[in-house]
Every structure is written in structure tokens, then in C-alpha cells.
Amino acid sequence: MKNKQHIALVTTWYPPKQSVATNRMLAFATILANDFCVTVFALDEKTHTVKEHDNLYVRYSKSKSIFDYLENKTTDSRSIHFLKTGMKVILAKVVKNPLKKWQKRTTKDLIQTHQQSPFDLIISSFAPQETHLAVIGFKKRYSEVPWIADMRDEMSKNPDISSKTRNALIQVEQYVNSYANAITTVSSPILNDFKTICPKVTHFKEIRNGYNHELTPLTHQNKVFTFGYFGSFYGGRKPVIFFKALQHILDKNKDFEFKFVIVGAHKNFEIPAQVEKFVEIRPIQPYLEAVKMMMQMDMNVIIQPRSQRKGVFSGKLFDYISAARPVLAMVDKDDVAAKMILDFDAGYVAECDDLDENICAIEKAFDDWKSGIVKKASEENRLSLHRKNQVNELKLLINTILS
């Protein structure tokens, strides 16, 4: 570590956890480790340290939280899923900081590590809030160490949170405003909100999500028109309108034959009887296996209802585009995901809750599939979404701060 600058990355999303957030943090760590020494402070079921290679160490700590026992699994039945979710909602009203023990332990670990091998810069990524709070505890003692507060999503501006949660996050934002040197987030609309919320912060940078693989896309068409959906259904993000659109098309078009492959979703949704025989549910897959499966679909589906939130790409969009297969996006047509798909000519867009638009988009996609038309981003546009390009933007920001 004598020859390279030392960066700490604080996150609860790191392998063996699997999620879009994990993919972002893994890309930060592994790509930054090409130029810096990186120590990741992460969450796991036991406290231990892993040496990935000479420039990358991962220090795991336990949370010892009751929420550990309520983590949803794709193998849970629908009733167990709803029971766990309900208990977490109730507990969240009582427990202000479920990862407080992990937060305090991480602050202590940051201080001890810094004393042995000083950090040149710290990055923490929200959510949860405890990642930022752990760094704030460190910054109160070592204010001279620069801090980049990475925001994957909004904090207090999230319209879907309770007033109690909002007030708690406003307090965290005030700390960020006082202590952070830079704020990064996944899209310009969210970043612009933080410019207003945290006027004392010097640097702001959009660091989008992206894909993080070197797989070569396939030239592939199934014998049966096959949709793929990868990830969870939650809140208003359920396939209700999509299933209704499929039912409508089945009723009027006897030649409409399809398969809908759902990968990695919890069993928290209902499948209409008319559609059920066409649906295949598969367990969650490691990242590269999931991308390979995306490449084998004729169409990959995004469901993202319109809300007050703007700047929501959905992490899976980048992987879908990287797979060079058409995207069927049932989204807010006035937001960034729809714009990217249309700008890249990478698929079909329908307003999420508009049944007629969903029907038209599916029928158009099906007709194109029969004609051998594959809507996909150009190679140049596809490659521009690789995470290494986004992390290179992060490197430029780091070098600006350290200079």
C-alpha cells in the first residue's frame, strides 16, 4: 500500500449478496483496485477478512440484527414472504437503525484500519443509511480524509417512505452536507435534487449503473416467442397489467404462442389461470449466468410504474441492453429509462399502467419477432454502458479531489 493511494469503500451490498446494488459496489471495488489499494467494509453473517488480491481486501462484519432472520428468500412460499415483509414493516416503525451495531463496529474498524494504513479517501454507498452514518462517525475524528457519498437512489426525496423515515434521512442529509466532499448518484434528476439539498458539498457527479461483463451477445431466436424477467416484483412493480395484456392477446389471436420466464422473483404475485401454463419460474442466478440467460430470450421485460420519482433507470436495463436482445419496457414514458431505450432503438416502450399501450407494444414485438426484426442498441451504444466507463468517471472525480 506504500505505492498506491488507499481508498475505503463502505457498503452492505457486496458478494456473497446478489443484487443490482452488489453489482455496482463490486464494479467500484474491482475497477478502482486497478489504480488504488481498496479496502471494502461490508456486511456478512460472520466477521472475517478476505484478500481478493494485493490491492483489494474485504473486511466483513456481522449485523446481529433481528432483520437478519427476516430476509426474504426466493424459496419462501407466498404466505411466508408476506409474513416476513409484514414483520419488517412493523419492526421498521420501532427500530430506527436496524444495522446500528454494524454501523458502530464499522466506524471502529475504519478508525483502526486508518491508524495502521491511512486512507486517502472514503466512499460509502446508500442505502442503507448506516453506511453513511458509519463514515460520519469516522469523519468526526478524521475530518481531513475526503469523503464521497454515493447515492444509488433518493434519500428524503423518496416519495414512497413514511414521514418518520423521511425525517431521519433529512438528518443524515444534513450530516452529508456538512462532511462530504462529493456526492454521486445514478441519474441527473436525482443528482440535481442533491445539489439543492446539500449546497455545501463541492463536487457532484452522475455515476450511472451499467453492465459488468465481457460476454459476446448471441444471435438467437427461440421456436416459441420467449419473454424474460429478471429480479423481484415488489410494491406496485407487479406483472398485473402485463398478464392482462397477454390474456387479451390470447383471446383475440389464436396464433399467439409464448413463454414467460421469470428468474429470481419472490412468490408474491398471482398468475392468472389462462396464462399460468405459459409461465416458467426459475431460481435466482449468479450474475454472469443471469446475463447468459438474458441473451437466450427473445424479449426482456422491465416493469416500473409511474410515480413522483424521476431518474429511475432500473439496474437491470443496462444488463438487458448488454444482452443485445429487445427490451419491453412498461415504464414511466417521461423518465430516463424510456428515453434511453428510444434513443438507442433498443426495444418497445409502453406506459406501465396503460393496458392498451401494453397490448400494442407486445403485439408489435411479436410481429417483429416473426419477421426476424431484432431491436437492439448499436455496439457503440451498448459498450458505452459498461461499468468500467462509469467507474472511470468516478476515478476522474477521485483524482480531482485528491489533487
GURO-296721 format. One record per residue (C-alpha): residue number from 1; x, y, z. Coordinates in nm, 4 decimals, decimal comma. Each point is the difference from the previous one (the first is absolute). Example, Ala and Ser with C-alpha at 12.3 -4.5 7.8 and 13.67 -1.06 7.14 Angstrom:
<rs>
 num        X        Y        Z
   1   1,2300  -0,4500   0,7800
   2   0,1370   0,3440  -0,0660
</rs>
This chain:
<rs>
 num        X        Y        Z
   1   0,0000   0,0000   0,0000
   2   0,3037   0,2280   0,0100
   3  -0,0061   0,0612  -0,3744
   4  -0,3742   0,0429  -0,0512
   5  -0,2554   0,2283   0,1577
   6  -0,2335  -0,1766   0,2425
   7  -0,3790   0,0162  -0,0438
   8  -0,2657  -0,1348   0,2379
   9  -0,3365  -0,1101  -0,1408
  10  -0,2823  -0,0401   0,2532
  11  -0,3029  -0,2003  -0,1150
  12  -0,2420  -0,2663   0,1184
  13  -0,0348  -0,1259  -0,3589
  14   0,2942  -0,2185  -0,0945
  15   0,0390  -0,3693  -0,0950
  16  -0,1186  -0,2500   0,1073
  17  -0,3134   0,2192  -0,0108
  18  -0,1563   0,0147  -0,3460
  19  -0,1764   0,3147  -0,1230
  20   0,0334   0,2942  -0,2360
  21   0,1476   0,1969   0,2913
  22   0,2601  -0,2756   0,0487
  23   0,0966   0,0225  -0,3667
  24   0,0586   0,3756   0,0347
  25   0,2189  -0,0408   0,3076
  26   0,1938  -0,2931  -0,1446
  27   0,0784   0,2079  -0,3096
  28   0,1117   0,2931   0,2154
  29   0,2327  -0,2226   0,2023
  30   0,1520  -0,2141  -0,2757
  31   0,0475   0,2747  -0,2589
  32   0,1350   0,2552   0,2493
  33   0,2433  -0,2673   0,1237
  34   0,1799   0,0271  -0,3348
  35   0,1275   0,3428   0,1080
  36  -0,0423   0,0124   0,3777
  37   0,0193  -0,2240   0,3032
  38  -0,3600  -0,0635   0,1029
  39  -0,1358  -0,1275   0,3310
  40  -0,3705  -0,0849  -0,0015
  41  -0,1945   0,0083   0,3281
  42  -0,3010  -0,2250  -0,0572
  43  -0,2789  -0,1942   0,1686
  44  -0,0084  -0,3783   0,0368
  45  -0,1125  -0,2750   0,2368
  46   0,3386  -0,0173   0,1710
  47   0,2929   0,2324   0,0672
  48   0,2997  -0,0799  -0,2189
  49   0,2400   0,1455  -0,2576
  50   0,0491  -0,1159  -0,3582
  51   0,3002   0,0905  -0,2148
  52  -0,1273   0,0194  -0,3583
  53   0,3472   0,0936  -0,1276
  54   0,2886   0,2280   0,1013
  55  -0,2043   0,3171  -0,0571
  56  -0,3413  -0,1130   0,1267
  57  -0,1022  -0,1119   0,3494
  58  -0,3531  -0,0570   0,1295
  59  -0,0689   0,0308   0,3728
  60  -0,3365  -0,1526   0,0924
  61  -0,1907   0,0685   0,3237
  62  -0,3218  -0,1494   0,1367
  63  -0,3074   0,2118   0,0584
  64  -0,1516  -0,1996   0,2911
  65  -0,3401   0,1400  -0,0962
  66  -0,3421  -0,1642   0,0279
  67  -0,0465   0,0979  -0,3646
  68   0,2604  -0,2652  -0,0912
  69  -0,2577  -0,2676   0,0750
  70  -0,2653   0,1707  -0,2142
  71   0,1961   0,0163  -0,3252
  72  -0,2245  -0,1075  -0,2865
  73   0,1092  -0,2987  -0,2042
  74  -0,1229  -0,1041  -0,3414
  75  -0,0758  -0,3447   0,1461
  76  -0,2499   0,1498   0,2488
  77  -0,3664  -0,0760  -0,0602
  78  -0,2314   0,2927  -0,0787
  79  -0,1407  -0,0038   0,3549
  80   0,3482  -0,0097   0,1596
  81   0,1132   0,2849  -0,2262
  82  -0,2929   0,2208   0,1056
  83   0,0482  -0,0943   0,3666
  84   0,3678   0,1012  -0,0058
  85  -0,0752   0,3192  -0,1907
  86  -0,2767   0,0926   0,2437
  87   0,2228  -0,0629   0,3016
  88   0,2757   0,2153  -0,1517
  89  -0,2466   0,2841  -0,0587
  90  -0,1149  -0,0191   0,3629
  91   0,3536  -0,0207   0,1371
  92   0,1139   0,2901  -0,2181
  93  -0,2462   0,2219   0,1856
  94   0,1638  -0,0937   0,3296
  95   0,3661  -0,0558  -0,0906
  96   0,1533   0,3247  -0,1296
  97   0,3382  -0,1389  -0,1058
  98  -0,0200  -0,3781  -0,0534
  99   0,3705  -0,0165  -0,0891
 100   0,1198   0,2255   0,2812
 101   0,2305  -0,2659   0,1474
 102   0,1579  -0,0587  -0,3419
 103   0,0294   0,3779  -0,0443
 104   0,1853   0,0477   0,3292
 105   0,2223  -0,3005  -0,0631
 106   0,0842   0,1317  -0,3468
 107   0,0852   0,3463   0,1324
 108   0,2365  -0,1611   0,2505
 109   0,1508  -0,2183  -0,2734
 110   0,0478   0,3025  -0,2277
 111   0,1856   0,1859   0,2749
 112   0,2233  -0,2968   0,0849
 113   0,0813  -0,0706  -0,3652
 114   0,0720   0,3688  -0,0665
 115   0,2445   0,0091   0,2909
 116   0,1910  -0,2956  -0,1493
 117  -0,0269   0,0926  -0,3693
 118  -0,1440   0,3509  -0,0479
 119  -0,2836   0,0539  -0,2473
 120   0,0421   0,2604  -0,2709
 121  -0,3733  -0,0008  -0,0689
 122  -0,3212  -0,1725   0,1145
 123  -0,3081  -0,0958  -0,2048
 124  -0,3261  -0,1171   0,1558
 125  -0,3144  -0,1037  -0,1839
 126  -0,3617   0,0528   0,1063
 127  -0,2296  -0,1878   0,0645
 128  -0,0080  -0,0814   0,2886
 129   0,0687   0,3180   0,1961
 130   0,2375  -0,1806   0,2356
 131   0,2739  -0,0017  -0,2647
 132   0,0107   0,3810  -0,0009
 133  -0,0433   0,0146   0,3774
 134   0,3003  -0,2307   0,0465
 135   0,2139   0,2403  -0,2043
 136  -0,1391   0,3042   0,1806
 137   0,1205  -0,1576   0,3264
 138   0,3451  -0,0320  -0,1573
 139  -0,0068   0,3534  -0,1453
 140  -0,0718   0,1532   0,3402
 141   0,3452  -0,1209   0,0983
 142   0,1843   0,0250  -0,3339
 143  -0,1665   0,2894  -0,1810
 144   0,2965   0,0440  -0,2349
 145  -0,0664  -0,3292  -0,1849
 146  -0,2126   0,0754  -0,3098
 147  -0,3388  -0,1738  -0,0221
 148  -0,2132  -0,0848  -0,3049
 149  -0,3614  -0,0762   0,0958
 150  -0,1392  -0,2290  -0,2702
 151  -0,3797   0,0069  -0,0315
 152  -0,1534  -0,2751  -0,2069
 153  -0,3431   0,1537   0,0552
 154  -0,1636   0,2956   0,1710
 155   0,0084   0,0378   0,3760
 156  -0,2630   0,2338   0,1480
 157  -0,1406   0,0763  -0,3479
 158  -0,1222  -0,3579  -0,0398
 159  -0,3802   0,0373  -0,0230
 160  -0,0645  -0,3556   0,1202
 161   0,1329   0,0320   0,3565
 162  -0,1722   0,0907   0,3262
 163   0,0308   0,3441   0,1585
 164   0,2015  -0,1548   0,2853
 165   0,2504  -0,1533  -0,2429
 166   0,0105   0,3233  -0,1986
 167   0,0886   0,2026   0,3105
 168   0,2770  -0,2445   0,0900
 169   0,1447   0,0230  -0,3513
 170  -0,0189   0,3797   0,0027
 171   0,2280  -0,0111   0,3034
 172   0,2444  -0,2284  -0,1837
 173  -0,0071   0,2368  -0,2992
 174   0,0940   0,2862   0,2313
 175   0,3030  -0,1989   0,1167
 176   0,0905  -0,0755  -0,3620
 177  -0,0266   0,3701  -0,0789
 178   0,2405   0,0776   0,2840
 179   0,2576  -0,2746  -0,0494
 180  -0,0039  -0,1271  -0,3616
 181   0,2332   0,1307  -0,2696
 182  -0,2015  -0,1512  -0,2842
 183  -0,3332  -0,1648  -0,0771
 184  -0,0513  -0,2527  -0,2772
 185  -0,3244  -0,1569  -0,1128
 186  -0,1467  -0,2018  -0,2851
 187  -0,1812   0,2664  -0,2034
 188  -0,0115   0,3748  -0,0619
 189  -0,3501   0,0635   0,1438
 190   0,0999  -0,1536   0,3347
 191   0,3362   0,1774  -0,0056
 192  -0,1679   0,3368  -0,0571
 193  -0,2130  -0,0543   0,3104
 194   0,3128  -0,0601   0,2075
 195   0,1559   0,3207  -0,1311
 196  -0,2891   0,1836   0,1645
 197  -0,0021  -0,2109   0,3168
 198   0,3779   0,0133   0,0594
 199   0,1259   0,3418  -0,1195
 200   0,3207  -0,0208   0,2059
 201   0,1257  -0,3031  -0,1942
 202   0,2635   0,0933  -0,2587
 203  -0,0245  -0,2742  -0,2631
 204  -0,2978  -0,1769  -0,1602
 205   0,0251  -0,2776  -0,2566
 206  -0,2430  -0,2296  -0,1791
 207   0,1393  -0,3545   0,0190
 208  -0,2565  -0,2200  -0,1681
 209  -0,0403  -0,3689   0,0509
 210   0,1001  -0,2176  -0,2912
 211   0,0897  -0,3541  -0,0949
 212   0,3202  -0,1648   0,1147
 213   0,0872  -0,2921  -0,2254
 214   0,1912  -0,0750  -0,3193
 215  -0,2448  -0,2526  -0,1451
 216  -0,0626   0,0058  -0,3751
 217  -0,3711   0,0353  -0,0888
 218  -0,1645  -0,2911  -0,1794
 219  -0,1925  -0,0086  -0,3252
 220  -0,2950  -0,1922   0,1331
 221  -0,3695  -0,0583  -0,0658
 222  -0,2176  -0,2487   0,1857
 223  -0,2592  -0,2221  -0,1647
 224  -0,2557   0,1531   0,2365
 225  -0,0053   0,3753   0,0687
 226   0,1689   0,0193   0,3405
 227  -0,0147   0,2870   0,2488
 228   0,2487   0,0228   0,2862
 229  -0,0354   0,1845   0,3286
 230   0,2947   0,0121   0,2409
 231  -0,0330   0,1196   0,3579
 232  -0,2702   0,0595   0,2579
 233  -0,3569   0,1237  -0,0098
 234  -0,0827   0,2386   0,2849
 235  -0,2339   0,2858   0,0892
 236  -0,1716   0,1197  -0,3167
 237   0,2576  -0,1817  -0,2103
 238  -0,2114  -0,3077  -0,0719
 239  -0,0900  -0,1619  -0,3350
 240  -0,3746   0,0628   0,0357
 241  -0,0487   0,2159  -0,3123
 242   0,2501  -0,2093  -0,1937
 243  -0,1997  -0,3162   0,0741
 244  -0,3248   0,1756  -0,0982
 245   0,1589   0,1045  -0,3296
 246   0,1096  -0,3584  -0,0671
 247  -0,3512  -0,1255   0,0793
 248  -0,1528   0,2515  -0,2386
 249   0,2347  -0,1013  -0,2833
 250  -0,0639  -0,3700   0,0645
 251  -0,3756   0,0593  -0,0246
 252   0,0166   0,1672  -0,3405
 253   0,3027  -0,1695  -0,1607
 254   0,0068  -0,3785  -0,0016
 255   0,3448   0,0048  -0,1615
 256   0,1525   0,1824   0,2957
 257   0,2231  -0,2540   0,1713
 258   0,2533   0,1090   0,2585
 259   0,2050  -0,0893   0,3058
 260   0,0631   0,2335   0,2945
 261   0,3149  -0,0901   0,1978
 262   0,0233   0,1661   0,3437
 263   0,3420  -0,0236   0,1645
 264   0,0715   0,0792   0,3645
 265  -0,3393   0,1392   0,1077
 266  -0,1640  -0,0565   0,3361
 267  -0,3386  -0,1746  -0,0135
 268  -0,1964   0,3114   0,0894
 269  -0,2200   0,0299  -0,3099
 270  -0,2932  -0,1811  -0,1583
 271   0,0026  -0,1590  -0,3449
 272  -0,3369  -0,0148  -0,1810
 273  -0,1081  -0,3551  -0,0845
 274  -0,0134   0,0801  -0,3723
 275   0,3655   0,1082   0,0020
 276   0,1436  -0,2379   0,2588
 277   0,0854  -0,2814  -0,2420
 278   0,2234   0,2412  -0,1944
 279   0,1974   0,1130   0,3070
 280   0,3239  -0,1599   0,1179
 281   0,1512   0,1091   0,3322
 282   0,3708  -0,0554   0,0588
 283   0,2189   0,0703   0,3057
 284   0,2346   0,2967   0,0311
 285   0,3223  -0,0397  -0,1985
 286   0,3563   0,1286   0,0422
 287   0,0555   0,3144  -0,2025
 288   0,1755  -0,1476  -0,3040
 289  -0,2443  -0,2910  -0,0210
 290  -0,2892   0,2448   0,0139
 291   0,1460   0,2054  -0,2868
 292   0,0501  -0,3158  -0,2060
 293  -0,3662  -0,0813   0,0552
 294  -0,0994   0,3534  -0,1071
 295   0,1830  -0,0625  -0,3275
 296  -0,2177  -0,3062  -0,0581
 297  -0,3276   0,1931   0,0222
 298  -0,1831   0,1572  -0,2924
 299  -0,1062   0,2904   0,2189
 300   0,0956   0,1156   0,3518
 301  -0,2614   0,1775   0,2105
 302   0,0199   0,2986   0,2345
 303  -0,3010   0,0991   0,2135
 304   0,0322   0,3373   0,1699
 305  -0,3176   0,1951   0,0908
 306  -0,0218   0,3760  -0,0389
 307   0,0459   0,1884   0,3282
 308   0,1238   0,3345   0,1293
 309   0,3521  -0,1397  -0,0266
 310   0,2083   0,1002  -0,2999
 311   0,3426  -0,1217  -0,1074
 312  -0,0725  -0,3714   0,0552
 313   0,1799  -0,2141  -0,2582
 314  -0,0433  -0,3443   0,1622
 315   0,3338  -0,1749   0,0255
 316  -0,1087  -0,2946  -0,2122
 317  -0,0503   0,2299  -0,3011
 318   0,3752   0,0212  -0,0574
 319   0,0380  -0,3773   0,0111
 320  -0,2954  -0,0406  -0,2359
 321   0,1543   0,2391  -0,2521
 322   0,3375  -0,1736   0,0362
 323  -0,1679  -0,3297  -0,0931
 324  -0,0884   0,1508  -0,3412
 325  -0,3578  -0,1242   0,0230
 326  -0,3054   0,2282  -0,0332
 327  -0,1303   0,1603   0,3188
 328  -0,3707   0,0231   0,0759
 329  -0,0240   0,2890   0,2447
 330  -0,3249   0,0637   0,1850
 331   0,1204   0,3183   0,1673
 332  -0,0564   0,3713   0,0531
 333   0,0263   0,1247  -0,3589
 334   0,1240   0,3383   0,1230
 335   0,2969  -0,1359   0,1951
 336   0,3593  -0,0930  -0,0785
 337  -0,0489  -0,3743  -0,0662
 338  -0,2514   0,0593  -0,2793
 339   0,2221   0,2695  -0,1518
 340   0,3050  -0,2280  -0,0076
 341  -0,1903  -0,2850  -0,1663
 342  -0,1466   0,2301  -0,2652
 343   0,3304   0,1838  -0,0580
 344   0,1818  -0,3324  -0,0437
 345  -0,2871  -0,1581  -0,2000
 346   0,0379  -0,2888   0,2445
 347  -0,3601  -0,1138   0,0306
 348  -0,3603   0,0938   0,0687
 349  -0,1442   0,2430   0,2554
 350  -0,3476   0,0106   0,1535
 351  -0,1406   0,1955   0,2931
 352   0,0057  -0,2515   0,2826
 353  -0,3669   0,0249   0,1038
 354  -0,1491   0,0495  -0,3479
 355  -0,1482  -0,3317  -0,1130
 356  -0,0496   0,1061  -0,3620
 357   0,3608   0,1182  -0,0320
 358   0,1237  -0,3257   0,1531
 359  -0,2055  -0,2005  -0,2482
 360   0,1261   0,2035  -0,2964
 361   0,3645  -0,0288   0,1121
 362  -0,0214  -0,3777   0,0466
 363  -0,1764  -0,0484  -0,3337
 364   0,2579   0,2155  -0,1804
 365   0,2842  -0,1927   0,1652
 366  -0,1614  -0,3332  -0,0936
 367  -0,0496   0,1081  -0,3642
 368   0,3624   0,1177  -0,0219
 369   0,1173  -0,3306   0,1494
 370  -0,1919  -0,1946  -0,2673
 371   0,1610   0,2230  -0,2644
 372   0,3487  -0,0516   0,1416
 373   0,0357   0,3643   0,1119
 374   0,2141   0,0377   0,3122
 375   0,0025   0,3435   0,1599
 376   0,3269   0,0478   0,1867
 377   0,2491   0,2737   0,0801
 378   0,2931   0,0546  -0,2337
 379   0,3286  -0,1477   0,1146
 380   0,1313   0,3506   0,0751
 381  -0,2993   0,0847   0,2188
 382   0,0081  -0,3400   0,1663
 383   0,3687   0,0286   0,0884
 384  -0,0523   0,3522   0,1367
 385  -0,2072  -0,1529   0,2811
 386   0,2790  -0,2216   0,1335
 387   0,0632   0,0694   0,3676
 388   0,3697   0,0589  -0,0609
 389  -0,0916   0,3182  -0,1884
 390  -0,2084   0,1199   0,2933
 391   0,2674  -0,0919   0,2564
 392   0,2545   0,1858  -0,2132
 393  -0,2176   0,3079   0,0613
 394   0,0245  -0,0781   0,3706
 395   0,3798  -0,0232  -0,0325
 396   0,0077   0,3468  -0,1583
 397  -0,2003   0,1326   0,2936
 398   0,2323  -0,1678   0,2512
 399   0,3087   0,1407  -0,1706
 400  -0,1560   0,3483  -0,0033
 401  -0,0681  -0,0198   0,3737
 402   0,3437  -0,1427   0,0860
 403   0,1839   0,2520  -0,2134
</rs>
